[in-house]
Amino acid sequence: MTEFEQMQIEQLKRIANVLEDINGALISMGVDIEALGECVGYVPPRQGYVKTEGYKFLRVGGSVDTGN
């Protein structure tokens, strides 16, 4: 296994851990992970570019309370 492949595996493990944490938090709040599907957007491929793909993104919103 190359160093690059090892780095990719480690990144994927970190992403999986975060997603599991999000899922656990949503379950504890009584919300299903599938509810996040409503927060996913899609950008189609750009016209005129060869072999381009669209991409999905997660919309996140909210506010932060500073306690002041």
N, C-alpha and C positions, 0 to 999 in steps of 0.2 A: 504494500500500500504506500502510495506516495505521500509526501508531506501535505500537498494540496488536498488530496482525498481525505486525509485524517482531519484537516482543518474543516472541510465541508461536513464531515460526520459530526464533529463537535458542535458546529453551528446548528445543524439540524437537531441535535439532542437538546441544545439550549432552547430552540424554538418550540420543540415538543414539550419541554418542561413548562415553559411559559403558557402554552395553550392548555396544558393540564391544570395549571394554577387558575387560569381564567375560567375554565370549565368548573372547577371546584367552587370558585367564588360565586359563579352564576347559580350553581345547584343550591348552594347555601342560601342564596337570595330567593330561591324558588323559581328561577328562570332556566330554561333549557339552552344549551349551547347553540341549538338550531336557531334561536332568536337572533343570534349575531348575523344570520343570513340576510336579515333586513338591512344591515349596516354595510353590506358589501356592494361596492360600485364596480362598474366595468367600463373601461375605455377601449373602444374598438381600434383595430389597426389603422395606421395613417394611410391615406390614399397616396398612391404613386410610389410607395416604397416596396421593394421586392423582399419577400420572405419576412415580413414583419408580423408580429402577433399582438393582439390586444392584451390588456392586463387588468387584473382585478385589484381593488384596493379596499381597505377597511376605513370607513368614516368613523371618526371618534370625536365626540364633543363633550362639553361639560364645563365645570367651573372649579376654581380652587378657592378655598376659604383660608385666609391668612390668620384668622383668629383675632384680628384687631377690631 
